[in-house]
């Protein structure tokens, strides 16, 4: 009888010890869980700063730097259509849903070249696009032609055009353009040269009044969308729509030698 009693007591002691071990293990697990939760829910001051910190945008990455979030558009397949591509990029920036193809086919005034009395004739690029933007042998146009296309869009009541106005700001220096428009988040359609190379006298042909016209070779149209202390940022259709950085002095030089041509599309309520 005594032996049985001792056996029962040993079993009780073993059960009690097992129970106590389980309680200790549970307490350890509980402490570990709450400790890890506290760490994850209460980051250090350094972690808190990174969580609450506003991500940098293109317009805030450098002191004295401004870059507008314009969507890049490529002129691939439209070898001489840089003016139309840049204009469409500016229109899309303001929410006008139009493609470059539609802009060219429906609104851009174009005239082709032709031969007469063994002389080549063509349009004044101040009045019409000289040639066909889809042909590499064509030339281009200047702000007055783009202004005609935009005016035609508005008269046709194209969706999104009712709140916009258009201004030929040719002759304005670049510092004034950035202050009056880029700083107010308005991109500028800007005529420069291809890859900022030096321009030179190009193709010659006769206008309808028989006067001889000389095209300025290397003409190119981009969208001025930003600047910093040393550079201007241009959305370049020939670079696949990439925003490229160019030295201020070089851009100023090419802008001036091409004729200081520029145009802006702005919301009417932004005028002051």
C-alpha positions as CSV (number, residue, x, y, z in Angstrom):
1,X,0.0,0.0,0.0
2,X,2.8,2.4,0.9
3,X,4.5,1.7,-2.4
4,X,1.4,2.5,-4.3
5,X,0.9,5.7,-2.4
6,X,4.5,6.8,-3.2
7,X,4.0,6.1,-6.8
8,X,0.9,8.2,-6.9
9,X,2.7,11.1,-5.3
10,X,5.6,10.9,-7.8
11,X,3.1,11.0,-10.6
12,X,1.4,14.1,-9.1
13,X,4.8,15.8,-8.7
14,X,5.7,15.0,-12.3
15,X,2.4,16.4,-13.6
16,X,2.8,19.6,-11.5
17,X,6.4,20.0,-12.8
18,X,5.1,19.5,-16.4
19,X,2.4,22.1,-15.8
20,X,4.9,24.6,-14.4
21,X,7.2,24.1,-17.4
22,X,4.3,24.7,-19.7
23,X,3.4,27.9,-17.9
24,X,7.0,29.1,-18.1
25,X,7.2,28.4,-21.8
26,X,3.9,30.2,-22.4
27,X,5.1,33.3,-20.5
28,X,8.3,33.4,-22.4
29,X,6.4,33.2,-25.7
30,X,4.0,35.9,-24.6
31,X,6.8,38.3,-23.6
32,X,8.6,37.7,-26.9
33,X,5.5,38.4,-28.9
34,X,4.6,41.6,-27.1
35,X,8.2,42.8,-27.4
36,X,8.3,42.3,-31.1
37,X,4.9,44.0,-31.5
38,X,6.1,47.0,-29.6
39,X,9.2,47.3,-31.8
40,X,7.2,47.1,-35.0
41,X,4.4,49.5,-33.8
42,X,6.8,52.0,-32.2
43,X,9.7,52.6,-34.6
44,X,12.6,54.7,-33.6
45,X,12.7,58.4,-34.4
46,X,14.8,57.7,-37.4
47,X,12.3,55.2,-38.8
48,X,9.4,57.5,-38.0
49,X,11.0,60.2,-40.1
50,X,11.5,57.9,-43.1
51,X,7.8,56.8,-42.9
52,X,6.4,60.3,-42.6
53,X,8.8,61.9,-45.0
54,X,7.3,63.1,-48.3
55,X,8.9,61.4,-51.3
56,X,10.9,63.7,-53.4
57,X,9.4,64.8,-56.8
58,X,11.2,66.0,-59.9
59,X,10.3,69.6,-58.9
60,X,11.8,69.3,-55.4
61,X,15.1,67.3,-55.9
62,X,17.4,70.3,-55.9
63,X,17.4,73.8,-54.5
64,X,16.5,76.2,-57.2
65,X,15.2,73.4,-59.5
66,X,11.8,73.1,-61.1
67,X,10.7,70.3,-63.4
68,X,7.1,69.8,-64.6
69,X,5.7,66.3,-64.7
70,X,5.1,66.3,-68.5
71,X,4.5,63.0,-70.3
72,X,7.2,62.3,-72.8
73,X,6.2,61.6,-76.4
74,X,8.3,60.1,-79.2
75,X,8.2,61.2,-82.8
76,X,9.1,57.7,-84.0
77,X,7.4,57.1,-87.3
78,X,6.9,60.9,-87.7
79,X,10.4,62.0,-88.8
80,X,9.7,65.7,-89.2
81,X,6.8,66.0,-86.8
82,X,8.6,67.4,-83.8
83,X,6.3,70.5,-83.7
84,X,3.2,68.4,-83.6
85,X,4.5,65.9,-81.0
86,X,5.6,68.7,-78.7
87,X,2.3,70.5,-79.0
88,X,0.4,67.3,-78.3
89,X,2.6,66.7,-75.2
90,X,1.6,70.2,-73.9
91,X,-2.1,69.5,-74.7
92,X,-2.0,66.2,-72.8
93,X,-0.3,67.9,-69.9
94,X,-3.5,70.0,-69.5
95,X,-5.8,66.9,-70.0
96,X,-6.7,67.2,-73.7
97,X,-7.0,63.6,-74.9
98,X,-5.6,63.8,-78.4
99,X,-3.0,61.8,-80.3
100,X,-0.3,63.2,-82.5
101,X,-1.8,61.4,-85.6
102,X,-5.1,63.1,-85.0
103,X,-3.6,66.5,-84.4
104,X,-1.7,66.3,-87.8
105,X,-4.4,64.7,-89.8
106,X,-7.3,66.9,-88.6
107,X,-5.8,70.2,-87.6
108,X,-2.3,70.9,-88.8
109,X,-2.3,73.1,-92.0
110,X,0.2,71.5,-94.4
111,X,1.3,72.2,-97.9
112,X,3.5,70.1,-100.1
113,X,6.4,71.1,-102.4
114,X,5.9,71.1,-106.2
115,X,7.8,71.9,-109.4
116,X,6.9,74.8,-111.7
117,X,9.0,75.9,-114.7
118,X,11.8,73.7,-113.5
119,X,11.9,75.5,-110.1
120,X,10.9,74.0,-106.7
121,X,8.1,75.8,-104.9
122,X,6.8,75.3,-101.4
123,X,5.0,77.0,-98.5
124,X,6.1,79.7,-96.1
125,X,6.7,77.7,-92.8
126,X,5.2,80.7,-91.0
127,X,1.9,79.9,-92.6
128,X,1.9,76.1,-93.3
129,X,3.9,73.0,-92.3
130,X,6.3,72.7,-95.2
131,X,5.7,69.2,-96.6
132,X,4.3,66.2,-94.7
133,X,5.4,65.4,-91.1
134,X,5.4,61.7,-92.0
135,X,8.1,62.2,-94.7
136,X,11.7,62.6,-93.9
137,X,12.3,65.0,-96.9
138,X,9.9,67.5,-95.4
139,X,10.9,70.5,-93.3
140,X,8.7,71.9,-90.5
141,X,6.9,75.0,-89.3
142,X,6.9,77.8,-86.7
143,X,4.6,78.9,-83.9
144,X,2.1,80.7,-86.1
145,X,1.2,77.4,-87.8
146,X,0.7,75.6,-84.6
147,X,-1.4,78.5,-83.4
148,X,-3.6,78.0,-86.4
149,X,-4.0,74.3,-85.6
150,X,-4.9,75.0,-81.9
151,X,-7.4,77.7,-82.9
152,X,-9.0,75.2,-85.3
153,X,-9.3,72.7,-82.5
154,X,-11.0,75.2,-80.2
155,X,-13.4,76.3,-82.9
156,X,-14.3,72.7,-83.5
157,X,-15.1,72.5,-79.8
158,X,-12.6,69.7,-79.3
159,X,-13.1,68.2,-75.7
160,X,-10.8,69.9,-73.2
161,X,-10.0,73.0,-75.3
162,X,-12.7,75.2,-73.9
163,X,-10.6,76.2,-70.8
164,X,-7.4,76.8,-72.7
165,X,-5.9,79.8,-74.5
166,X,-2.8,80.0,-76.8
167,X,-0.1,82.6,-77.1
168,X,2.8,83.1,-79.5
169,X,5.5,84.3,-77.2
170,X,8.3,84.3,-79.7
171,X,11.1,86.8,-79.1
172,X,10.9,86.4,-75.3
173,X,14.1,85.6,-73.5
174,X,14.4,82.2,-71.7
175,X,14.7,83.7,-68.2
176,X,11.4,85.5,-68.7
177,X,9.8,82.4,-70.1
178,X,10.8,80.4,-67.1
179,X,9.6,83.0,-64.6
180,X,6.3,83.7,-66.3
181,X,5.4,80.2,-67.3
182,X,7.5,77.3,-65.9
183,X,7.4,78.8,-62.4
184,X,3.6,78.8,-62.8
185,X,3.6,75.1,-63.9
186,X,3.0,75.9,-67.6
187,X,5.3,74.2,-70.1
188,X,6.7,76.1,-73.1
189,X,6.8,74.8,-76.6
190,X,10.3,75.8,-77.6
191,X,12.2,75.9,-81.0
192,X,15.9,75.0,-80.7
193,X,18.1,72.7,-82.8
194,X,18.6,69.0,-83.1
195,X,20.9,67.9,-80.3
196,X,21.8,71.6,-79.8
197,X,24.0,71.4,-82.9
198,X,24.8,74.6,-84.7
199,X,22.2,75.5,-87.4
200,X,23.1,76.4,-91.0
201,X,21.4,77.5,-94.2
202,X,19.5,74.5,-95.6
203,X,17.2,73.8,-98.4
204,X,16.2,76.6,-100.8
205,X,12.9,76.9,-102.7
206,X,10.6,79.5,-104.1
207,X,7.5,80.8,-102.3
208,X,4.3,81.4,-104.2
209,X,5.3,85.1,-104.7
210,X,8.5,83.7,-106.5
211,X,10.7,85.0,-103.7
212,X,13.6,82.6,-102.7
213,X,13.3,81.1,-99.2
214,X,16.1,79.4,-97.3
215,X,15.2,76.9,-94.6
216,X,17.3,76.9,-91.4
217,X,18.7,73.4,-91.2
218,X,18.7,71.5,-87.8
219,X,15.5,73.2,-86.7
220,X,13.8,71.3,-83.9
221,X,10.9,71.7,-81.5
222,X,10.9,70.6,-77.9
223,X,9.0,71.3,-74.7
224,X,10.8,73.4,-72.1
225,X,9.6,71.9,-68.8
226,X,12.2,72.8,-66.2
227,X,15.4,74.3,-65.2
228,X,18.0,74.6,-62.4
229,X,20.9,76.9,-61.8
230,X,23.0,75.6,-64.7
231,X,20.6,73.8,-67.1
232,X,17.3,73.8,-68.9
233,X,15.2,70.6,-69.1
234,X,13.6,69.8,-72.4
235,X,11.2,67.0,-73.4
236,X,12.8,65.9,-76.7
237,X,10.6,63.9,-79.2
238,X,13.8,62.8,-81.0
239,X,15.0,61.2,-77.7
240,X,11.9,59.0,-77.4
241,X,10.2,61.7,-75.3
242,X,13.0,61.7,-72.7
243,X,13.5,64.8,-70.6
244,X,17.1,65.9,-71.3
245,X,19.3,68.4,-69.5
246,X,21.1,71.0,-71.6
247,X,23.5,73.8,-70.5
248,X,21.6,77.1,-70.2
249,X,24.1,79.1,-72.3
250,X,23.9,76.5,-75.1
251,X,20.1,76.4,-75.2
252,X,20.0,80.2,-75.2
253,X,22.4,80.3,-78.2
254,X,20.4,77.8,-80.2
255,X,17.1,79.3,-79.3
256,X,18.3,82.7,-80.5
257,X,19.9,81.5,-83.7
258,X,16.8,79.6,-84.8
259,X,14.7,82.7,-84.4
260,X,13.6,82.8,-80.7
261,X,10.4,81.0,-81.4
262,X,8.1,79.9,-78.6
263,X,4.5,79.2,-77.9
264,X,2.4,78.5,-74.7
265,X,-0.9,76.7,-74.0
266,X,-2.3,77.9,-70.7
267,X,-5.6,77.7,-68.8
268,X,-7.6,80.8,-69.4
269,X,-8.0,81.4,-65.6
270,X,-4.2,81.5,-65.2
271,X,-3.9,84.7,-67.2
272,X,-3.0,87.8,-65.1
